[in-house]
Amino acid sequence: MTEPAYPAARAVASLVEAYFARLHASARTEGREATAPTPGADVVEALVDTAFWASLRREEGHAPRISLAFLPASRAGSPQTFARPLPLTAAGLTRLAPAVERRGIHLGVWIDRGELHVWGTTLHIPPLCLVLEVVEPGVLVLKYSRGEEFGKYGNVVVFGGDQVKVVDEAGGRVPECPSLVSLLLGSYAPGAHAGAANVLLQLAVSMRAHGRGGSLLVVPDGTERWRDSIVSPIRYEVAPPFTGLAELVRSESAEGDRSTWQEDFQRVVGAVAGLTAVDGATILSDRYELFAFGAKIGRPEGNVPVEEVVVTEPVVGAGPVVLHASQVGGTRHLSAAQFAHDQRDALALVASQDGRFTIFAWSRREERVHAYRVETLLL
């Protein structure tokens, strides 16, 4: 029997077509070559509808994890092509899933004789290529490639069953928005990928991936004022500070094997992010020197408890909400909000076990702590 249509697929198809048209127009204006095709609304609808029903199926008891890339084989790097293209169906995707569930493998989808077909697999796709990832049953992420140097695709829409979140492109251009949020939203200046925001982005992705929850405090280099907000003694203080990540960042532009540097960078990022799984907070300078982990956040003597927090999520239709600090999350979130309240030139990044991710920063304009919910951008 033919499966019923997934209503959300049609609801966002035109929005996605317009989004990619803007991406490609912006690339042309900036003189960048857009080698990936621009998807039409009919293509978007068909991809999302098929992938959604595939996500609800099982292959030998396992839910499929699939990444679909919309492009012809001629525009993919070193593709593996099938002798005969396969029709794009939910059943077909489910059968293929065990072979392509590892990270970085995409099923290539293109139009053949007026119908969408799977032509094979690829490990390399061009910038601005539409990618649809099946994360778990009923959960899909529609995104695009921003180039290998970013290490993170740009999210466009997140589908969670009957709940659909369309990323707000303008969310990264609001005053005082942390550079990490701006980078996730694509609102970055040329060359920004080589700076602090991309390092924090990789740490955030790795923190969320370990699934244990954790806190990362990013403090200004050259001062120990942050110690006023940390309970002493620190159980796992690092002496001297670990500089491995800082040294890698400084050596990024040096001549050498880029792939080797990337492997070393990801390994050290994983090691630092892994420390956040230990109860307490990990403390890192804004020049990436590691000071401590498992640290307990306290309120400096004479400072008032944090009361209200402005919460925003970069999703269309989600405006700012002012909440009592205790309503933002559990103890980890409350202590991070207190830290941002007392250390106003620092950032606090908090990953929850359930996948939520929040960035706390002091807003001078609002005279409050601002909490940015960004899990929609990290999927």
C-alpha positions in Angstrom: 0.0 0.0 0.0 1.1 3.6 -0.7 2.1 5.4 2.5 0.1 8.6 3.3 2.0 11.8 2.8 3.9 13.4 5.7 2.1 16.8 5.9 5.2 18.7 7.2 7.1 17.9 4.0 4.7 19.9 1.9 4.3 22.6 4.5 8.0 23.6 4.4 9.0 22.7 0.8 8.6 26.2 -0.6 10.3 27.8 2.3 13.3 25.5 1.8 13.4 26.2 -1.9 13.5 29.9 -1.2 16.2 29.4 1.5 18.5 27.6 -0.9 17.9 30.1 -3.6 19.1 32.8 -1.2 22.2 30.8 -0.3 23.1 30.4 -3.9 22.4 34.0 -4.8 24.6 35.1 -1.8 27.4 32.8 -3.0 27.3 34.3 -6.5 27.4 37.9 -5.0 30.5 37.0 -3.0 32.2 35.4 -5.9 32.0 31.9 -4.6 31.3 29.0 -6.9 28.1 27.2 -6.0 28.7 23.7 -7.6 25.7 22.1 -5.9 22.2 22.2 -7.6 19.4 24.3 -6.2 16.5 22.0 -5.0 13.0 22.7 -6.1 10.0 22.5 -3.7 8.9 19.2 -5.3 12.3 17.7 -4.7 12.3 18.8 -1.1 8.8 17.4 -0.4 9.7 14.1 -2.0 12.9 13.7 -0.1 11.4 14.6 3.3 8.3 12.5 2.8 10.3 9.4 1.8 12.9 9.8 4.5 10.3 10.3 7.2 8.5 7.0 6.5 11.9 5.3 6.2 12.8 6.5 9.7 9.8 4.7 11.2 10.8 1.3 9.7 13.2 -1.3 11.0 15.9 -3.4 9.4 16.6 -6.5 11.5 15.4 -4.6 14.6 17.5 -1.5 14.0 16.2 2.0 13.2 17.8 3.4 10.1 20.3 6.3 10.2 20.7 7.7 6.7 22.1 10.8 5.0 20.8 11.8 1.6 22.6 14.3 -0.6 20.8 15.9 -3.5 23.3 16.1 -6.4 24.3 14.2 -9.6 27.2 11.7 -9.3 29.2 14.0 -11.6 29.3 16.7 -8.9 30.3 14.3 -6.1 33.9 13.6 -5.1 35.0 10.0 -5.9 31.5 8.6 -5.9 30.6 4.9 -5.7 27.9 4.4 -8.3 25.4 1.6 -8.7 25.2 -0.1 -12.0 21.4 0.6 -12.0 20.0 3.6 -10.0 17.5 2.6 -7.4 14.1 4.2 -7.0 13.8 6.5 -4.0 11.4 4.6 -1.7 11.1 4.2 2.1 11.6 0.4 1.9 14.7 0.8 -0.3 16.3 3.3 2.1 15.7 1.0 5.0 17.4 -1.9 3.3 20.4 0.3 2.4 20.7 1.9 5.8 23.1 -0.7 7.4 25.7 0.0 4.7 25.7 3.7 5.0 25.0 4.5 8.7 28.6 5.5 9.5 29.3 9.2 9.8 30.2 11.0 6.6 28.6 8.6 4.1 25.9 10.1 1.9 23.4 8.4 -0.4 23.4 10.4 -3.6 20.0 11.2 -4.9 19.3 12.7 -8.4 16.5 12.9 -11.0 16.5 10.1 -13.5 13.8 10.1 -16.2 11.7 12.5 -14.2 11.9 10.5 -10.9 14.2 10.7 -7.9 16.7 7.8 -7.7 19.6 6.8 -5.5 22.6 6.6 -7.7 25.2 5.4 -5.2 27.3 6.8 -2.3 29.8 9.5 -1.7 32.1 10.8 1.1 32.5 14.2 -0.5 29.9 16.8 -1.4 30.3 20.4 -2.6 29.4 23.5 -0.6 25.7 24.4 -0.5 24.6 20.9 -1.2 21.2 19.9 0.3 21.6 17.1 2.8 18.7 15.3 4.6 19.7 13.3 7.6 17.6 10.7 9.4 18.7 11.1 13.1 16.2 8.7 14.8 12.6 7.5 14.2 10.5 10.5 13.2 13.5 13.0 13.6 15.0 14.5 10.4 17.4 17.4 9.8 17.5 19.2 6.5 20.8 21.0 6.2 23.5 22.1 3.8 27.2 21.7 3.4 29.3 24.8 4.3 32.6 23.4 3.2 34.9 20.9 5.0 36.7 23.6 6.9 33.6 24.3 9.1 33.2 20.7 10.3 29.5 21.3 10.8 26.7 21.6 8.3 24.2 24.5 8.4 20.8 23.4 9.6 17.7 24.7 7.8 14.8 22.7 9.2 14.4 20.1 12.0 11.5 17.7 11.8 10.3 16.0 15.0 7.2 14.1 14.1 4.4 16.7 14.0 6.8 19.4 15.4 8.8 21.4 12.8 11.4 24.0 13.6 12.6 26.3 10.8 15.9 28.0 11.6 15.7 31.8 11.8 18.4 33.1 9.5 18.3 36.5 11.2 18.9 35.0 14.7 22.7 35.4 14.4 22.6 39.1 13.5 20.9 40.3 16.7 23.0 42.7 19.0 25.4 40.9 21.4 24.8 37.5 19.8 27.7 35.2 20.8 30.0 34.4 17.8 29.3 30.7 18.3 25.6 31.2 17.7 26.3 33.5 14.7 28.6 30.8 13.1 25.9 28.1 13.6 23.4 30.3 11.8 25.8 31.2 9.0 26.1 34.9 10.0 29.9 34.9 10.0 32.4 37.2 8.3 34.8 35.7 5.7 37.6 33.8 7.6 35.6 33.5 10.8 35.8 29.7 10.6 39.5 30.0 11.6 38.6 31.8 14.9 37.3 31.2 18.3 33.7 30.5 17.2 34.6 27.4 15.2 36.7 25.9 18.1 33.8 26.4 20.5 31.5 24.9 17.8 33.6 21.7 17.7 33.6 21.5 21.5 29.9 22.0 21.6 29.2 19.2 19.1 31.6 16.9 21.0 30.0 17.8 24.4 26.6 17.0 23.1 27.7 13.8 21.4 29.0 12.1 24.6 25.4 12.2 26.0 26.3 12.6 29.7 25.6 16.3 30.0 28.3 18.8 31.0 29.3 22.4 31.5 32.1 24.4 29.8 33.1 27.8 31.1 35.0 30.0 28.7 36.9 32.7 30.6 39.1 35.6 29.6 42.8 34.9 29.2 45.2 36.8 31.4 43.0 37.1 34.5 41.9 34.8 37.3 38.8 36.7 38.3 36.8 33.6 37.4 38.2 32.0 40.5 35.8 34.2 42.6 33.0 32.1 41.2 34.6 28.7 41.7 34.6 26.7 45.0 38.1 26.2 46.3 40.0 23.9 46.3 39.3 22.7 42.8 39.3 18.9 42.8 40.7 18.5 39.3 42.8 21.6 38.7 45.3 21.3 35.8 48.8 22.6 36.7 50.3 23.9 34.5 47.4 24.6 32.3 47.0 22.1 29.4 48.0 24.0 26.2 47.5 21.2 23.6 44.4 22.7 22.1 45.8 26.2 22.1 49.0 25.1 20.3 47.0 23.3 17.6 44.9 26.4 17.0 48.0 28.5 16.7 49.6 26.1 14.3 46.5 25.8 12.0 47.8 28.2 9.3 51.3 26.6 9.3 52.4 24.7 6.3 51.8 20.9 6.6 49.4 18.1 6.1 45.9 19.6 6.6 44.3 16.2 7.2 46.8 15.3 9.9 46.2 18.6 11.6 42.4 18.0 11.4 42.8 14.6 13.0 44.9 15.9 15.8 42.5 18.8 16.4 39.4 16.5 16.5 41.3 14.1 18.9 42.2 16.9 21.3 38.7 18.5 21.1 37.2 15.1 21.9 39.5 14.8 24.9 38.7 18.3 26.3 34.9 17.8 25.7 35.1 14.4 27.4 36.2 16.1 30.6 32.8 17.9 30.7 31.2 14.5 31.4 32.7 14.6 34.9 30.4 16.2 37.5 31.2 19.9 37.7 32.4 22.4 35.2 35.4 22.4 32.8 37.2 25.7 32.6 38.9 26.9 29.4 40.4 30.2 28.6 39.3 32.1 25.4 42.8 31.2 24.1 41.9 27.5 24.7 44.2 26.7 27.7 42.6 24.2 30.0 42.6 25.2 33.7 40.4 22.7 35.4 37.5 20.2 35.2 35.0 18.9 37.8 34.9 22.5 39.3 32.0 23.6 41.5 30.4 26.9 40.7 29.7 29.2 43.6 28.4 32.7 44.1 31.0 35.3 45.1 30.5 36.8 48.5 28.3 39.9 48.3 26.8 39.1 44.9 23.1 38.6 44.5 21.5 35.4 43.1 20.6 35.4 39.5 16.9 36.0 39.1 15.6 36.5 35.6 17.0 35.0 32.4 16.1 35.9 28.8 15.7 32.7 26.8 15.8 32.7 23.0 15.9 29.9 20.4 16.9 30.8 16.7 13.7 29.3 15.3 11.1 31.1 13.2 8.1 32.2 15.4 10.0 31.7 18.7 10.4 35.1 20.4 12.4 35.9 23.5 10.9 34.8 26.8 11.9 36.0 30.3 12.0 33.2 32.8 13.1 32.8 36.4 16.5 31.3 36.4 15.2 28.1 38.1 12.9 27.5 35.1 15.6 27.4 32.5 16.8 23.9 33.5 18.2 21.9 36.4 21.1 22.6 38.8 23.7 22.7 36.0 21.8 25.4 34.1 21.1 27.4 37.2 24.8 27.4 38.2 25.8 28.3 34.7 23.4 31.3 34.7 24.8 32.4 38.0 28.4 32.2 36.6 27.4 34.3 33.5 25.7 36.8 35.9 28.8 37.2 38.0 31.5 36.8 35.4 30.1 39.1 32.7 33.0 38.7 30.2 32.7 34.9 30.2 30.5 32.3 28.4 28.9 29.2 29.9 28.0 26.3 27.6 25.7 23.6 29.0 24.8 20.3 27.4 21.9 18.3 28.9 21.6 14.5 28.8 18.4 14.8 26.8 20.3 16.6 24.0 19.4 20.2 24.9 22.3 22.7 24.6 22.3 26.2 26.1 24.8 29.1 25.9 24.7 31.6 28.7 26.1 35.1 28.3 25.6 38.4 30.0 23.7 41.0 28.0 24.7 44.5 28.7 21.9 45.8 26.6 19.2 43.9 28.5 21.1 43.9 31.9 20.3 40.3 32.2 21.8 36.9 31.5 20.8 35.7 28.1 20.3 32.0 27.4 20.6 30.8 23.8 19.0 27.4 23.1 20.9 26.0 20.2 20.3 22.2 20.1 18.3 22.7 16.9 21.5 24.0 15.2 23.7 21.2 16.6 21.7 18.2 15.4 
